[in-house]
């Protein structure tokens, strides 16, 4: 079972994944500009991109769990916009 961190601030949330996972699932070009990236990590916005990622994992039978981290001022909003 894969474990992920779901980051939240008072206005939004992002699922932290690796770019390698997006490549493995074949969804790199399906992630929106509303997600962020820093190094090898991608922070998928909660509304569409997180669902797309989790659906792709479910389709191939991979299970997952989460832990939530809440910050009032998350640095994620200062990371670069996601690009494929």
Backbone bond lengths (Angstrom), bond angles and torsions (degrees), N, CA, C in turn:
res aa  C-N    CA-C-N  psi(-1)  N-CA   C-N-CA  omega(-1)  CA-C   N-CA-C  phi
1 X - - - 1.450 - - 1.520 108.93 -
2 X 1.334 115.94 127.76 1.458 120.82 177.57 1.531 109.77 -82.19
3 X 1.324 115.27 140.78 1.467 120.87 179.04 1.519 108.96 -114.56
4 X 1.328 115.65 135.27 1.461 121.90 -177.03 1.519 110.51 -127.73
5 X 1.329 114.14 157.76 1.453 120.74 174.30 1.517 108.53 -104.59
6 X 1.322 115.63 128.93 1.460 121.88 176.01 1.522 106.64 -106.79
7 X 1.331 115.79 113.26 1.460 122.54 -177.53 1.527 109.46 -92.40
8 X 1.324 116.17 136.88 1.459 119.61 176.32 1.524 110.28 -133.80
9 X 1.332 113.83 153.90 1.456 122.12 167.65 1.530 104.95 -130.33
10 X 1.318 119.46 -177.37 1.469 118.87 -176.97 1.535 114.62 -61.35
11 X 1.334 118.55 -15.41 1.453 119.36 -175.53 1.517 116.97 -114.99
12 X 1.336 118.08 -17.39 1.466 117.89 -173.42 1.525 110.47 -162.28
13 X 1.348 115.24 178.43 1.448 120.60 178.61 1.517 111.19 -145.37
14 X 1.332 116.09 156.14 1.465 123.11 -178.19 1.519 110.12 -143.64
15 X 1.302 116.17 138.28 1.454 121.69 175.68 1.523 108.42 -95.02
16 X 1.317 117.22 125.73 1.469 122.91 -179.46 1.524 109.93 -85.17
17 X 1.331 116.26 120.22 1.463 122.41 178.52 1.530 107.83 -136.03
18 X 1.309 116.26 173.68 1.458 119.20 175.44 1.529 109.77 -99.27
19 X 1.303 115.38 151.86 1.468 120.42 175.70 1.536 109.68 -60.03
20 X 1.336 116.88 -35.56 1.460 120.65 179.71 1.530 111.27 -59.18
21 X 1.325 117.38 -36.11 1.469 120.04 178.36 1.526 111.27 -66.87
22 X 1.323 116.51 -38.93 1.467 120.02 178.20 1.523 110.21 -63.82
23 X 1.326 115.73 -40.62 1.470 120.71 178.01 1.521 109.80 -64.18
24 X 1.327 116.53 -46.97 1.465 121.76 -179.29 1.538 111.16 -58.52
25 X 1.324 116.91 -38.31 1.463 121.43 -178.98 1.529 112.40 -83.11
26 X 1.330 116.92 -10.30 1.463 120.92 179.40 1.512 114.10 71.87
27 X 1.336 116.82 32.16 1.467 119.62 -177.24 1.530 113.78 -120.81
28 X 1.316 117.58 16.18 1.470 119.47 -177.57 1.524 112.25 -57.52
29 X 1.324 117.82 -36.47 1.468 120.73 -178.74 1.525 113.10 -84.39
30 X 1.320 117.64 0.10 1.459 121.31 -179.51 1.523 112.63 -102.66
31 X 1.318 117.05 0.86 1.467 121.55 -178.79 1.528 108.74 -90.73
32 X 1.323 115.89 136.76 1.468 121.42 -174.08 1.529 112.78 -82.40
33 X 1.304 114.59 169.54 1.469 122.08 176.80 1.525 111.67 -73.31
34 X 1.335 117.68 -4.29 1.468 121.12 179.66 1.522 111.95 -85.86
35 X 1.320 116.48 -3.93 1.454 121.34 172.63 1.523 108.20 -93.31
36 X 1.328 115.57 165.43 1.457 121.30 -176.80 1.521 110.11 -124.55
37 X 1.329 115.57 164.36 1.455 120.79 178.08 1.520 110.13 -141.47
38 X 1.327 114.17 149.93 1.459 121.60 174.15 1.520 106.70 -151.67
39 X 1.311 116.28 112.81 1.456 120.32 -177.36 1.522 110.42 62.39
40 X 1.317 116.67 -128.86 1.461 121.50 -179.23 1.525 112.97 -87.97
41 X 1.338 115.93 0.21 1.462 120.61 -177.73 1.515 111.53 -98.83
42 X 1.327 115.13 145.94 1.455 122.46 175.16 1.520 106.92 -126.34
43 X 1.326 115.88 137.36 1.454 122.57 -179.06 1.522 106.90 -112.45
44 X 1.341 115.32 101.05 1.461 121.78 -173.28 1.518 110.51 -79.91
45 X 1.345 116.19 126.35 1.461 119.13 179.49 1.524 108.99 -62.20
46 X 1.330 115.08 150.20 1.458 120.40 -168.23 1.520 115.69 -73.52
47 X 1.310 119.77 -24.66 1.460 120.89 -171.06 1.519 113.99 -76.03
48 X 1.302 118.74 -53.32 1.475 121.16 -176.69 1.527 112.79 -115.49
49 X 1.324 116.66 -46.42 1.468 120.18 -172.61 1.529 112.86 -66.56
50 X 1.327 117.33 -40.25 1.466 119.68 177.67 1.526 109.90 -62.93
51 X 1.330 117.27 -44.71 1.464 120.68 179.05 1.529 111.11 -61.72
52 X 1.324 117.03 -41.25 1.465 121.05 179.02 1.536 110.29 -60.27
53 X 1.317 116.24 -45.53 1.458 121.93 179.70 1.531 111.13 -62.69
54 X 1.326 117.17 -49.02 1.459 120.79 -177.54 1.528 111.87 -66.85
55 X 1.315 116.98 -36.28 1.464 120.13 175.85 1.527 110.79 -63.86
56 X 1.329 116.64 -41.52 1.469 120.76 178.97 1.527 110.40 -63.00
57 X 1.326 117.50 -40.41 1.468 120.54 178.18 1.521 110.45 -66.38
58 X 1.322 116.77 -42.49 1.467 121.15 -179.52 1.523 111.44 -63.44
59 X 1.327 116.42 -38.56 1.462 120.94 -179.03 1.523 113.05 -60.59
60 X 1.334 116.48 -28.21 1.468 119.26 178.84 1.533 111.75 -102.95
61 X 1.341 115.49 12.37 1.456 120.61 173.82 1.506 116.47 80.13
62 X 1.317 117.77 15.48 1.462 120.54 178.77 1.529 109.60 -87.09
63 X 1.319 115.63 135.63 1.458 121.01 179.30 1.525 109.68 -100.86
64 X 1.328 115.81 162.57 1.459 120.69 -174.98 1.516 110.18 -155.39
65 X 1.317 114.36 160.52 1.458 121.68 173.48 1.528 107.59 -141.57
66 X 1.334 115.62 169.74 1.469 121.23 -176.12 1.509 111.22 -132.83
67 X 1.303 112.20 156.44 1.467 120.35 163.47 1.522 104.82 -129.70
68 X 1.310 117.30 141.63 1.457 120.20 -177.67 1.519 110.62 -103.20
69 X 1.330 114.85 138.31 1.459 122.45 175.19 1.514 106.93 -123.95
70 X 1.331 116.69 119.70 1.463 121.03 -179.26 1.527 109.52 -110.02
71 X 1.343 115.63 130.32 1.459 122.23 173.83 1.519 108.29 -129.79
72 X 1.299 116.76 142.24 1.467 119.91 176.37 1.523 111.18 -65.42
73 X 1.321 116.90 -38.07 1.466 122.36 -179.56 1.528 109.53 -129.21
74 X 1.298 117.16 84.20 1.455 120.68 -178.15 1.526 111.12 -74.35
75 X 1.317 117.89 141.99 1.463 120.24 177.07 1.536 112.57 -73.39
76 X 1.326 117.98 -11.98 1.467 121.01 -175.81 1.523 111.65 -55.91
77 X 1.320 117.51 -37.84 1.473 120.79 -178.53 1.531 112.28 -63.07
78 X 1.334 117.29 -16.62 1.466 121.59 179.16 1.525 113.20 -96.00
79 X 1.325 117.84 -3.72 1.453 121.32 178.39 1.525 109.49 -75.36
80 X 1.313 116.60 168.12 1.467 122.06 178.81 1.526 110.61 -69.25
81 X 1.333 115.14 146.50 1.463 119.40 173.59 1.507 108.81 -62.58
82 X 1.321 116.68 146.68 1.452 121.32 179.24 1.515 111.46 -65.82
83 X 1.323 115.32 136.70 1.466 122.33 169.41 1.520 107.36 -134.43
84 X 1.295 116.24 142.29 1.479 121.17 -177.20 1.514 111.10 -70.25
